[in-house]
């Protein structure tokens, strides 16, 4: 098939997509602030119905001439980019964002909302801070002690609690460089000590206001332009409550041991958290369920009701969807879990599910123990469902299944969900594998996803630092974690192309495009994570004078980014 045929077939797909009345959605927009309607195309700030214009000869030539140079896998300690791309560091761990606050540790998800929709070069950057490495953050080395928790101090835990959560920073592009606007009134930290309201009528463990957020992995944005940050591996901070066959609870201790100094119930964590960028106020959305949320991807239906997709990033856990019953609500509605074998969304509704009534006392307990409830109603066990993105061309939902070594799935895959009749509030769907990881397709352990303005799919990988570059692990040929793109058009359409390689031990996370499509914001998370001796780190990225590795957020720019985002440019 030649390039023109590819474009024409894509046009047919888009027209069909419009004909079936797929709804416009906003929410977790890898495209910037608001996703364009799927039957429209965009380049920069121009959005034009494809059925009303002709593809110019110039555009077709650009499609034919665009060449993506796939990088060779590397184990070098550096952020390496393919030809046509360059980067600069916007902010890194410990940098001041105001006279009171510094940037947190292990930045993951990023998203950007412009302060003025007419100016894509000035706005608020939200960044998650997922977890800490005590060796760097609190000067505590677990390897020094046989029983390390006996030697931890409250002061060390306080330092760690400050360095998780998230950061809001105003950034502005000046002369091609994105920089933090120091001491801007918007700049602030959300930490493990920030008071947060529960968006729920029933208190949890006696509280309607809880203390802090932690384990903040990926996230999203809302149609009303607030940030969503998702609590993933929450049990590492305050432990977890487990139940035996007789429904008797037991506390399982955490790995960090924070509960030794702060007796916060585990049930206060494991939620989707919404943060208002204007004042930093936050709320936890109980109706979306409690588990290891990787992300939360929202849609606003035509009647203003909201659909939220979120996955539980753990072996043999599940994919969920919340459908609100009232406009703009993440409280009133029903939480469903996916049966991917039969293509059904199963309601986790205490009132209607007899099996849930027999196990739990009310809907609140169902939501707190969502993992148990999902298994009781027959949800499909999946291989670590992580990030979720929506194809802006077809409306299909893509979910990364990172891996599941216990089931001999070492390289993971990308799951595709096609909702019945293209309705995001449908209760049936078709599930299939879009792309499997492994040497044949050139990538392993997919994690975060992002679609650009032309519908190209960008993928980051999450091979464990303890498994990378080891001859006894199945990841040797992939070397360091990387950033990939699957082009939508041209001779490379459908191929997996490596465009960036991470520093040692690091993963690249949180890809997010600026509203004009000219910048890709990206986190470099946990470089040097395998360091045992701080005087001899396994990575020195970003190469500061002190030689200490620091999680960082970078801006990737260049001719390649602009071309990839403008393949759909329409000229009359």
Secondary structure as the mmCIF struct_conf table of DSSP 4:
data_model
#
loop_
_struct_conf.conf_type_id
_struct_conf.id
_struct_conf.beg_label_comp_id
_struct_conf.beg_label_asym_id
_struct_conf.beg_label_seq_id
_struct_conf.end_label_comp_id
_struct_conf.end_label_asym_id
_struct_conf.end_label_seq_id
HELX_RH_AL_P HELX_RH_AL_P1 UNK A 3 UNK A 19
TURN_TY1_P TURN_TY1_P1 UNK A 20 UNK A 21
HELX_LH_PP_P HELX_LH_PP_P1 UNK A 22 UNK A 24
BEND BEND1 UNK A 27 UNK A 28
TURN_TY1_P TURN_TY1_P2 UNK A 30 UNK A 31
BEND BEND2 UNK A 32 UNK A 34
HELX_LH_PP_P HELX_LH_PP_P2 UNK A 35 UNK A 37
TURN_TY1_P TURN_TY1_P3 UNK A 38 UNK A 39
STRN STRN1 UNK A 40 UNK A 43
TURN_TY1_P TURN_TY1_P4 UNK A 44 UNK A 45
STRN STRN2 UNK A 46 UNK A 49
HELX_RH_3T_P HELX_RH_3T_P1 UNK A 50 UNK A 52
BEND BEND3 UNK A 53 UNK A 53
STRN STRN3 UNK A 54 UNK A 54
HELX_RH_AL_P HELX_RH_AL_P2 UNK A 57 UNK A 65
HELX_LH_PP_P HELX_LH_PP_P3 UNK A 70 UNK A 73
BEND BEND4 UNK A 77 UNK A 78
STRN STRN4 UNK A 80 UNK A 81
TURN_TY1_P TURN_TY1_P5 UNK A 83 UNK A 84
STRN STRN5 UNK A 86 UNK A 92
TURN_TY1_P TURN_TY1_P6 UNK A 93 UNK A 94
STRN STRN6 UNK A 96 UNK A 96
BEND BEND5 UNK A 97 UNK A 100
STRN STRN7 UNK A 102 UNK A 102
BEND BEND6 UNK A 105 UNK A 106
STRN STRN8 UNK A 107 UNK A 116
TURN_TY1_P TURN_TY1_P7 UNK A 117 UNK A 118
STRN STRN9 UNK A 119 UNK A 129
HELX_RH_AL_P HELX_RH_AL_P3 UNK A 134 UNK A 137
TURN_TY1_P TURN_TY1_P8 UNK A 138 UNK A 138
BEND BEND7 UNK A 139 UNK A 139
HELX_RH_3T_P HELX_RH_3T_P2 UNK A 142 UNK A 144
TURN_TY1_P TURN_TY1_P9 UNK A 146 UNK A 147
HELX_RH_3T_P HELX_RH_3T_P3 UNK A 148 UNK A 151
HELX_RH_AL_P HELX_RH_AL_P4 UNK A 154 UNK A 162
TURN_TY1_P TURN_TY1_P10 UNK A 163 UNK A 163
BEND BEND8 UNK A 164 UNK A 164
STRN STRN10 UNK A 165 UNK A 174
TURN_TY1_P TURN_TY1_P11 UNK A 175 UNK A 176
STRN STRN11 UNK A 177 UNK A 180
TURN_TY1_P TURN_TY1_P12 UNK A 182 UNK A 183
TURN_TY1_P TURN_TY1_P13 UNK A 185 UNK A 186
STRN STRN12 UNK A 188 UNK A 190
TURN_TY1_P TURN_TY1_P14 UNK A 192 UNK A 193
BEND BEND9 UNK A 194 UNK A 194
STRN STRN13 UNK A 195 UNK A 198
BEND BEND10 UNK A 199 UNK A 202
STRN STRN14 UNK A 204 UNK A 204
TURN_TY1_P TURN_TY1_P15 UNK A 205 UNK A 206
STRN STRN15 UNK A 207 UNK A 207
BEND BEND11 UNK A 208 UNK A 208
STRN STRN16 UNK A 209 UNK A 211
STRN STRN17 UNK A 216 UNK A 221
TURN_TY1_P TURN_TY1_P16 UNK A 223 UNK A 224
BEND BEND12 UNK A 225 UNK A 225
STRN STRN18 UNK A 227 UNK A 231
BEND BEND13 UNK A 233 UNK A 233
TURN_TY1_P TURN_TY1_P17 UNK A 234 UNK A 234
HELX_RH_AL_P HELX_RH_AL_P5 UNK A 235 UNK A 238
STRN STRN19 UNK A 240 UNK A 243
TURN_TY1_P TURN_TY1_P18 UNK A 245 UNK A 246
STRN STRN20 UNK A 249 UNK A 252
HELX_LH_PP_P HELX_LH_PP_P4 UNK A 253 UNK A 254
BEND BEND14 UNK A 255 UNK A 256
HELX_RH_3T_P HELX_RH_3T_P4 UNK A 258 UNK A 260
TURN_TY1_P TURN_TY1_P19 UNK A 261 UNK A 261
HELX_RH_3T_P HELX_RH_3T_P5 UNK A 266 UNK A 268
BEND BEND15 UNK A 270 UNK A 271
STRN STRN21 UNK A 272 UNK A 275
TURN_TY1_P TURN_TY1_P20 UNK A 277 UNK A 279
STRN STRN22 UNK A 282 UNK A 285
HELX_RH_3T_P HELX_RH_3T_P6 UNK A 286 UNK A 288
BEND BEND16 UNK A 291 UNK A 291
STRN STRN23 UNK A 293 UNK A 293
STRN STRN24 UNK A 297 UNK A 300
TURN_TY1_P TURN_TY1_P21 UNK A 302 UNK A 303
BEND BEND17 UNK A 304 UNK A 304
STRN STRN25 UNK A 306 UNK A 311
STRN STRN26 UNK A 312 UNK A 312
BEND BEND18 UNK A 314 UNK A 314
STRN STRN27 UNK A 315 UNK A 317
STRN STRN28 UNK A 319 UNK A 324
BEND BEND19 UNK A 325 UNK A 326
TURN_TY1_P TURN_TY1_P22 UNK A 327 UNK A 328
BEND BEND20 UNK A 330 UNK A 332
STRN STRN29 UNK A 333 UNK A 339
TURN_TY1_P TURN_TY1_P23 UNK A 340 UNK A 343
STRN STRN30 UNK A 344 UNK A 347
TURN_TY1_P TURN_TY1_P24 UNK A 350 UNK A 352
HELX_RH_AL_P HELX_RH_AL_P6 UNK A 354 UNK A 357
TURN_TY1_P TURN_TY1_P25 UNK A 358 UNK A 359
BEND BEND21 UNK A 361 UNK A 362
HELX_RH_AL_P HELX_RH_AL_P7 UNK A 363 UNK A 368
TURN_TY1_P TURN_TY1_P26 UNK A 369 UNK A 369
HELX_RH_AL_P HELX_RH_AL_P8 UNK A 370 UNK A 377
TURN_TY1_P TURN_TY1_P27 UNK A 378 UNK A 378
HELX_LH_PP_P HELX_LH_PP_P5 UNK A 379 UNK A 381
STRN STRN31 UNK A 382 UNK A 383
STRN STRN32 UNK A 385 UNK A 390
TURN_TY1_P TURN_TY1_P28 UNK A 392 UNK A 394
STRN STRN33 UNK A 397 UNK A 401
STRN STRN34 UNK A 404 UNK A 404
HELX_RH_3T_P HELX_RH_3T_P7 UNK A 405 UNK A 407
TURN_TY1_P TURN_TY1_P29 UNK A 408 UNK A 408
STRN STRN35 UNK A 409 UNK A 409
BEND BEND22 UNK A 411 UNK A 411
STRN STRN36 UNK A 413 UNK A 419
HELX_RH_3T_P HELX_RH_3T_P8 UNK A 420 UNK A 422
TURN_TY1_P TURN_TY1_P30 UNK A 424 UNK A 425
BEND BEND23 UNK A 427 UNK A 427
STRN STRN37 UNK A 428 UNK A 428
STRN STRN38 UNK A 429 UNK A 436
STRN STRN39 UNK A 438 UNK A 438
TURN_TY1_P TURN_TY1_P31 UNK A 439 UNK A 442
STRN STRN40 UNK A 443 UNK A 443
BEND BEND24 UNK A 445 UNK A 445
STRN STRN41 UNK A 446 UNK A 451
TURN_TY1_P TURN_TY1_P32 UNK A 453 UNK A 454
STRN STRN42 UNK A 457 UNK A 461
TURN_TY1_P TURN_TY1_P33 UNK A 465 UNK A 469
TURN_TY1_P TURN_TY1_P34 UNK A 471 UNK A 472
BEND BEND25 UNK A 473 UNK A 473
TURN_TY1_P TURN_TY1_P35 UNK A 474 UNK A 475
HELX_RH_3T_P HELX_RH_3T_P9 UNK A 476 UNK A 478
BEND BEND26 UNK A 480 UNK A 480
STRN STRN43 UNK A 482 UNK A 486
BEND BEND27 UNK A 488 UNK A 490
TURN_TY1_P TURN_TY1_P36 UNK A 491 UNK A 494
STRN STRN44 UNK A 496 UNK A 501
HELX_LH_PP_P HELX_LH_PP_P6 UNK A 502 UNK A 503
TURN_TY1_P TURN_TY1_P37 UNK A 504 UNK A 505
STRN STRN45 UNK A 507 UNK A 513
TURN_TY1_P TURN_TY1_P38 UNK A 515 UNK A 516
BEND BEND28 UNK A 517 UNK A 518
STRN STRN46 UNK A 520 UNK A 525
TURN_TY1_P TURN_TY1_P39 UNK A 527 UNK A 530
BEND BEND29 UNK A 532 UNK A 533
HELX_RH_3T_P HELX_RH_3T_P10 UNK A 534 UNK A 536
BEND BEND30 UNK A 538 UNK A 538
TURN_TY1_P TURN_TY1_P40 UNK A 541 UNK A 542
TURN_TY1_P TURN_TY1_P41 UNK A 545 UNK A 546
STRN STRN47 UNK A 552 UNK A 557
BEND BEND31 UNK A 558 UNK A 558
HELX_RH_AL_P HELX_RH_AL_P9 UNK A 559 UNK A 565
TURN_TY1_P TURN_TY1_P42 UNK A 566 UNK A 568
STRN STRN48 UNK A 571 UNK A 571
#
